[in-house]
Structures are given as structure tokens and as C-alpha cells.
Amino acid sequence: MTWQIAFIIATFMGIARKLFMRRYAQTSKVPATIPPAASYLFGVLPVGLIAGFFIFPHHITWSWWMAVLMAILSVSMALSCWLGFIAAGKIAIAPQQTIGMITEVSVILMGWTLLGEGLTTAQFVGGGILLAAATLAIFAPEKTKAGDFERLSTKTIMVAVAAAILLAIGLVTEKALLGHMEIGGIFLVSWTIQTLGMLLLASKDISKSTLKAFRGRELKWSTLLGLTNGLNGAFYIYTIYHSDNISLVAVLSNVSLPLTVLGAYIFLKEREHHLLMWLSLAISLVGVLVMTLA
């Protein structure tokens, strides 16, 4: 399988994950640390273990630096998933996706500065346009249940931005780990460490009452979220391993923006946005075109 085909599959799994998480986060009754942890335990980890056993090679070069990278990955991904779940429950898909462009810009910059990957003028300019679009999305009012518009709270914005940056740190760290282990090792070792990080973060909120509340619907949605996330991650890692350029993959990943917003429009009925939000989306699409087609 070529990395281009893997990228297409990863993109559609990623879109499904975002739509599922938005719907689930709006109705979840348990602490926000628990659904991400359960999704990793019942969805992401099983996918990773299956992929790891069937995708070779598994060679791992153990070192203290690799241990540091794995610790950074575990912490950044656990915090990102927790904060991302909170943000998903409070922010509609369109502004959520546009603010999430901060992840793509951060990945490109970190891949360029820390991993020595190439950054073209088009990528640099397009990244600046995406950052401008994300800034507009932050200030775009959202429609309330009462039918009027109000701006996102500072706390909600900070949560969404922090989740985006932490996710970028996790993705770049995972790419760096590919210099210490082959792709099979990423699935078997790295994803196990990430799951442990999620469970450790959720442990402070686990009690008899939360476990009781988590049965049934919550468990079903967490598993569904985890499976789509796991498939998205498996094909994403396959893509960056075989393309050997996370900056390029980050640029191409921007095509998910309009597709995810379209999915929210069709399936979640999220159709009424402030003019500033539509302007932000239009600018972000310009950024995507500049980075992808130039």
C-alpha cells in the first residue's frame, strides 16, 4: 500500500473521529478525563497491537533519549486528548477545526526547526494564512441555544489552543521516535505508553459512581471514538513513515478542514455561524490551497 492511499484512509477516519467526539462530548456525563482514557484502552490500543503484530519491522534502539521522548509523548497526548474532549463539547466543528489549524502550523514549524525537514515558501506563507484564520475563529461569536451570538470565553479558547499545541508536540515527538524504532515498535510500545498516560490522568476521577455512570452508552461511544482514532493514527503513522516528511503530511492534512465542516453541516446540523466564522473558514481554505497547490 502506498503512503498516499494510507493518507486518504487516515483522513476519512480522522473526520469520523472528530464528528463522533463532537456528538459524544456534548452529552457525556462523566469527567472529561475518562472518555479519552477509555477510548484508548478499548479502541486505540487494540488497533495498535493488531497493527504492530502484522506490520514489520519491530526493531527498537533503546536509549535514555528515547525514554525521554516517550515520556514527552505520553504526557502531551494525554493532556491534549483531555483538553480536546472538553473543547469538543463547547465549540462547534467549524471554529474548532479552524482553531485546530494551530496544530498543523505548529507541526510544520517544529518539523522544520527541530527535525530539519524542508519548508517551502508556499508552506511558510500558507501557514501564516492559516494562523490568521485561526485567530479570526477565536474571536468569532457562536450561536447560543437562545438564538443570539456570543463570543467564546477566554477559558474555552485557552483550552482549545492548548489542546492543539499539545497535539502538535505529540505528533512531532512520535515522528522523532521513528528515528529510534521501526514502525511496528511505534504501535506496540508507543501506543501502550500513551494509553498508560491516559489512564494515569483519568485515575484521579475514577470512582464507583463514575464507573457506574460510564456503562452502556458512554462505553459504546468511547469504544467507537477509540476505534476511529486508532485507525486514523495507524494509517497516519504509516503515511509519515513511508513519506518520511511530517511537514508535507501536515500540509496535505489540511484538506480535512472543509470535509469535516461539511460533515458537521450534514450530520450534526451545525449550519448557523457568524459572518466572522465564515470569513475565517474562507481564509483558511485559501491557506490550504496555497500550501497544497503551490
Secondary structure, 3 states (H helix, E strand, C coil): CCHHHHHHHHHHHHHHHHHHHHHHHHHCCCCCCHHHHHHHHHHHHHHHHHHHHHCCCCCECCCHHHHHHHHHHHHHHHHHHHHHHHHHHHCCHHHHHHHCHHHHHHHHHHHHHCCCCCCCHHHHHHHHHHHHHHHHHHHCCEECCCCCEECCCHHHHHHHHHHHHHHHHHHHHHHHHCCCECHHHHHHHHHHHHHHHHHHHHHHHCCHHHHHHCCCHHHHHHHHHHHHHHHHHHHHHHHHHHHCCHHHHHHHHHHHHHHHHHHHHHHCCCCCCCHHHHHHHHHHHHHHHHHHHC
